[in-house]
Amino acid sequence: MEKKKETRATEAIRRLKYNKSATFGLAILIILILCAIFANVIAPNNPIPSPPDLANKLKPGFWSAEGLKGKPLGTDALGRCVLSRIIYGTRVSLSAGFVAVGIAMILGITFGIIAGYFGGWVDAVIMRFVDIMFAFPALLLAIVIVTIIGQGLSKAMIAIGIVYTPQMARIIRSSVLYIKEMEYIEVQTALGSRNLRIIFRHVLPNSVAPVIVYGTLMLATAILDCAALGFLGLGAQPPTPEWGAMLSKSYSYIVSGAWWVATFPGIAILFSVLGLNLLGDGLRDILDPRLKT
Amino acid sequence: MKWYITKRLLMLVPVLLGVSILSFALIQLAPGDPAITMAGEHASVQTINAIREKYGLDKPLTTQYWIWLKRVLHGDMGRSIVSNEYVTKEILHRFPNTVELTFFAMAIAILVGSFAGIISASRQYSILDYSTMGVALFGVSMPVFWLGIMLMMIFGVFLRWLPISGRIDSLIPFKRITGFYLLDSIITGNIPAFISTIRYLILPSIALGTIPMATIARVTRSSMLEVLRQDFIRTERAKGLSERLVIYKHAARNAMLPVITVIGLNFGLLLAGAILTETVFSWPGIGRYVINAVRMRDYPAVQGCVLFFAFMFVIVNLITDILYVFIDPRIKYK
């Protein structure tokens, strides 16, 4: 059993190497994780210097003769180094994404397995609730939850996690329904294994593929939605270096010609989401050909 | 067919009920006394007591829900704390703006997206295919608010081609009839207003339409590739039909089914995107209204918008499902 699992994993890695776009996506993810972990080493400056260096506010970066030395991407309205804030922002966005997806996974897997495995009225109740949650556009639901539980980065993570739960529950449920019909599960039932044992030993391990695939794709949208909440002023609050929040007053920057303040944080979001989408698509092709559309 | 539509309509009942309960719960779950939540923090004792009386807030929750639901069904979603206007009125006043924006965004998305997908599929593995799909990949990964900011910066601030915020040039006299600016300017024969409205629409619509455009392009491509592999296409070609006719008439028509589903599914994204796009471009629609309401803690307005958004979303999904059966009659036999 253990050996078979290992070969499956190594096979997946081997096939990932041949999928160029997925490799590219994985490379971006690794870079992001490294940036997040070593932000204090890589970043040239303090992302939240106090007191703010107002004398050097909205200065351009390396492309201009007026640029400051040691602040390659220029400075924002409070004279803070844009590059350093983006690098520290990786920490914020990535951890927000992981926490949100983690919440969605824990809740979604629990509800999905209960619904799929037990069926009947339990399934009906859970799935109707999922339908109701799906009646709200995801971002709107997140905004509503933030309105109730309060604003801020940690609240935004929780809100996004809750919003993504029904999606995860639905995916897990359908995968459980598929596995449940397999003969070896029937054998387990016939042998008298208990429900919990069947779920943890057989159903759950076989749902890993869709969880990884959709978890990766969800991470991409979670980063996007978290940035959107930050942009709207409902997520990360200043002075936290968060990509979305960094863009929230961009109107005034672009009018004053400071295009770099409004441009680079968006590029950071774009590439993170792009990388995760590529990786997710690639993993889907490799791990679960059934899901290929 | 009738049976399918009836069944689909019946399925709406629990969802709408759930949506209403969730929206109702918004005020109940908000921290503090619901009467103060609805009246605003600075309301007088009389106002608070009047609201408590009006909504039966001293009665059990189920009673409160029924009182509230009855009012909502009569079109009364309470008064905004900020403006003291009826929320329904505030929403309906802004609704045409959001409709016009989303309509244009969707039109751009469908036209450009499906065309790009068809072109890509008919020249699979060409440079054109790779570059179109590359652009589409960027399109689906782009934060809509950032794209809006970039468009605003390039075409509004640097090139000065297009206006960057608002709905219409305030110097142009404009008479509001339906609230749909394009329609109103046509009715009144107001050509400057029409042109101005279009100019103000372009950037927000492109920003909002890009993500669905990219998704539609990707789905159209894969769906076209599947259709192009089928036998009847080979027959068409063997018959000597021109490639153009084969692709645009026979293949494209059959490839559009999944595209319609995607269009329906994207509507939710479009509504969420409208919240962000309207905020970026100061577009006076419901999306911007709900964000301002959240910021001002105008709970009745938030509640009204949420209910309204969810209702629209549910209705659009219903229309998509029904449309699907009309286009693909095989479904009803399931």
Contacts between the chains, C-beta under 8 A, distances in Angstrom:
chain1	res1	chain2	res2	distance
A	128	B	14	5.6
A	128	B	15	7.8
A	128	B	18	7.0
A	129	B	18	7.2
A	131	B	14	7.4
A	131	B	15	5.3
A	131	B	18	7.4
A	132	B	14	7.7
A	132	B	15	5.7
A	132	B	18	3.3
A	132	B	19	6.1
A	132	B	22	6.5
A	135	B	15	5.4
A	135	B	16	8.0
A	135	B	18	7.3
A	135	B	19	5.0
A	135	B	310	4.9
A	135	B	313	6.0
A	135	B	314	5.1
A	136	B	19	7.5
A	136	B	22	7.7
A	136	B	306	7.3
A	136	B	309	7.1
A	136	B	310	5.1
A	136	B	313	6.9
A	137	B	268	4.2
A	137	B	269	7.0
A	137	B	271	4.5
A	137	B	272	4.2
A	137	B	309	6.5
A	137	B	313	6.1
A	138	B	268	7.1
A	138	B	272	6.2
A	139	B	272	3.6
A	139	B	275	6.3
A	139	B	276	7.6
A	140	B	271	6.9
A	140	B	272	6.0
A	140	B	275	6.8
A	140	B	290	7.5
A	140	B	306	6.5
A	140	B	309	5.4
A	140	B	310	7.7
A	143	B	275	7.4
A	143	B	290	7.2
A	143	B	291	7.5
A	143	B	294	6.0
A	144	B	26	6.2
A	144	B	302	7.3
A	144	B	306	5.6
A	146	B	294	7.7
A	147	B	26	7.1
A	147	B	30	7.2
A	147	B	294	5.3
A	147	B	299	7.8
A	147	B	302	5.9
A	148	B	26	6.5
A	148	B	29	4.7
A	148	B	30	5.7
A	150	B	31	7.9
A	220	B	141	7.1
A	224	B	143	5.7
A	227	B	143	5.7
A	228	B	143	6.7
A	228	B	144	7.8
A	228	B	145	6.4
A	228	B	276	5.8
A	231	B	143	7.7
A	231	B	145	5.1
A	231	B	276	7.0
A	231	B	279	7.9
A	232	B	275	7.8
A	232	B	276	7.3
A	232	B	279	6.5
A	232	B	291	5.8
A	233	B	295	6.9
A	234	B	294	6.7
A	244	B	143	7.4
A	244	B	145	7.8
A	247	B	145	6.7
A	247	B	146	6.1
A	247	B	149	6.4
A	250	B	149	5.0
A	251	B	149	7.6
A	251	B	152	7.6
A	251	B	165	7.9
A	251	B	280	7.8
A	254	B	149	6.8
A	254	B	152	6.7
A	254	B	153	4.3
A	254	B	157	5.3
A	255	B	157	6.2
A	257	B	157	8.0
A	259	B	153	5.8
A	262	B	146	7.9
A	262	B	149	5.1
A	262	B	150	7.6
A	262	B	153	6.3
A	263	B	150	7.1
A	263	B	153	7.8
A	265	B	146	7.8
A	266	B	143	6.2
A	266	B	146	3.3
A	266	B	147	7.9
A	266	B	149	7.0
A	266	B	150	6.9
A	269	B	143	4.9
A	269	B	146	6.4
A	270	B	138	7.0
A	270	B	141	5.7
A	270	B	142	5.7
A	270	B	143	7.0
A	270	B	146	7.2
A	273	B	141	4.1
A	273	B	142	7.8
A	273	B	143	7.5
A	274	B	137	6.7
A	274	B	138	6.6
A	274	B	141	4.0
A	277	B	137	7.2
A	277	B	140	6.6
A	277	B	141	5.5
A	278	B	137	7.5
A	293	B	222	7.1
